[in-house]
Amino acid sequence: MEETSLLSLLFVSSLLICSTNQARLTVSPSRSQFFRGDSVSLSCEEDDSSAGWRLRRNTTRGNRTECVEWGEPAGSSCIISYTFTWDSGVYWCESREGATSNIISITVTGGSVILQSPVLPVMEGHDVTLHCKTKTTPSNLPAAFYKDGSLIRTEPTGHMTIHHVTKSDEGLYKCNISSDGESPPSWITVTGKPTTTNLPTPTVTPTSASARDGVLWSLHLMFILVRYLVVLCPYFISTVLMVSLYRHRPTGNHLPVSMVMTPPTQAEQGLDDDYDDDDVTTEHHF
């Protein structure tokens, strides 16, 4: 029986590579071990009904067979009204495209003792209670619990609670009631807590609020200043150019050098005087 469970685990590991979260397989009653003759219902909880999810299983009697071959279809569920030991195996939901859901391992025993353990993975930090059950006698008999073949402890009431489970609690569990026998082993999977990144919420005090308002007001003023500079710069530059051109144009007080009148020299003045005397003398001769 332990060899069969290990082979099932290997098959589960190969299917997990293609698993998706578009459908979820659940089992009722929610446990992984059943007595022969028990009734069990398996359901595909679908997120996308158009994907055409179908319940499949892999057992010693057949691989990837559908519900119509071993159970009674009821919508998205499959009911096994009377279980046999050959119903032991792995079960999953599969879409038309080949996507798969989570995988559940079910063990049906012809013995008189079963271990009631979680059929779905357990999240880290949660508590897990294991029950050692018999088929006919009361269920509160003393029981010994084992993990990976090693004794954990013996509980007088037939149930054991593991508080705040961690990854180290993951493994193969079984129980034993001395008067009735040993249960088949079942694997318990422990998953990590989902990681979420929460940004810290800033605490705004009056001082920080005032400082923030001051910074925002300064930025607002700077924006207004830049905007006006962008608008007024062309006008400012054109005004400066016009003033510069006006100051450098020629005026009446700033004639060209060729037009400036300079006083005559003494030699030139003497020639002019002689010219005037000759004119006067000539006049007297007439």
Residue pairs with C-beta under 8 A, 6 or more apart in sequence:
1 107
1 109
1 184
1 185
2 172
2 185
4 60
4 88
5 105
5 107
5 172
5 184
5 185
5 186
5 187
8 88
8 89
8 90
8 105
9 105
9 187
11 58
11 90
12 90
12 103
12 105
15 90
15 92
15 100
15 103
16 103
18 98
18 99
18 100
19 92
19 99
19 100
19 101
19 102
19 103
20 99
20 100
20 101
21 47
21 101
22 46
22 47
22 48
22 51
22 53
22 95
22 99
22 101
23 44
23 45
23 46
23 47
23 48
23 51
23 53
23 93
23 95
23 99
23 101
24 44
24 45
24 93
24 101
24 102
25 42
25 43
25 44
25 45
25 55
25 91
25 92
25 93
25 101
25 102
25 103
25 104
26 42
26 43
26 45
26 120
27 40
27 41
27 42
27 43
27 91
27 104
27 106
27 119
28 40
28 41
28 42
28 43
29 40
30 118
30 119
30 120
31 114
31 116
31 117
31 118
31 119
32 104
32 105
32 106
32 107
32 117
32 118
32 119
32 186
33 106
33 107
33 108
33 109
33 114
33 115
33 116
33 117
33 183
33 184
33 186
34 40
34 83
34 106
34 107
34 108
34 109
34 114
35 83
35 108
35 109
35 112
35 114
35 135
36 83
36 84
36 85
36 108
36 109
36 110
37 82
37 83
38 82
38 83
38 108
39 79
39 80
39 81
39 82
39 83
40 79
40 80
40 83
40 106
41 74
41 77
41 78
41 79
41 80
42 55
42 71
42 77
42 78
42 79
42 80
42 91
42 104
43 76
43 77
43 78
44 53
44 54
44 55
44 76
44 77
44 93
44 101
45 76
46 53
46 76
46 93
51 95
51 96
51 97
51 99
52 95
52 96
53 76
53 93
53 94
53 95
53 101
54 66
54 67
54 93
54 94
54 95
55 66
55 67
55 71
55 76
55 77
55 78
55 91
55 92
55 93
55 94
56 64
56 65
56 66
56 91
56 92
56 93
56 94
57 64
57 65
57 70
57 89
57 90
57 91
57 92
58 64
58 89
58 90
59 65
59 86
59 87
59 88
59 89
59 90
60 86
60 88
60 89
61 70
61 86
62 69
62 70
64 94
67 73
67 78
70 80
70 87
71 78
71 79
71 80
71 81
72 78
72 79
72 80
72 81
80 87
83 108
84 108
85 108
85 109
85 110
86 108
87 106
87 108
88 106
88 107
88 108
89 105
89 106
90 103
90 104
90 105
90 106
91 103
91 104
91 105
91 106
92 100
92 101
92 102
92 103
92 104
93 100
93 101
94 100
94 101
102 120
104 119
104 120
105 119
105 186
105 187
106 119
107 184
107 186
109 183
109 184
111 181
111 182
111 183
111 184
112 134
112 135
112 136
112 180
112 181
113 132
113 133
113 134
113 135
113 175
113 176
113 177
113 180
113 181
113 182
113 183
114 132
114 133
114 135
114 183
114 184
115 130
115 131
115 132
115 133
115 173
115 174
115 175
115 183
115 184
115 185
115 186
116 130
116 131
116 132
116 133
117 128
117 130
117 173
117 186
117 188
118 128
118 188
121 189
121 190
121 191
122 128
122 165
122 188
122 189
122 190
122 191
123 190
123 191
123 192
123 193
124 165
124 166
124 167
124 190
124 191
124 192
124 193
125 164
125 165
125 193
126 164
126 165
127 161
127 162
127 163
127 164
127 165
128 161
128 162
128 165
128 169
128 188
129 159
129 160
129 161
129 162
130 145
130 159
130 160
130 161
130 162
130 173
130 175
131 139
131 158
131 159
132 139
132 141
132 143
132 145
132 155
132 158
132 159
132 175
132 176
132 177
132 183
133 139
133 158
134 141
134 177
134 180
137 179
137 180
139 158
140 157
140 158
141 158
141 177
141 179
141 180
142 154
142 155
142 156
142 157
142 158
142 177
142 178
143 154
143 155
143 158
143 159
143 160
143 175
143 176
143 177
144 151
144 153
144 154
144 155
144 175
144 176
144 178
145 151
145 152
145 153
145 154
145 155
145 160
145 173
145 174
145 175
146 152
146 173
146 174
146 175
146 176
147 169
147 171
147 172
147 173
148 171
148 172
149 172
152 160
153 160
158 177
162 169
165 190
166 190
167 190
167 192
169 188
169 190
170 188
170 189
170 190
171 187
171 188
172 185
172 186
172 187
172 188
173 185
173 186
173 187
173 188
174 182
174 183
174 184
174 185
174 186
175 182
175 183
176 182
176 183
204 212
250 256
264 272
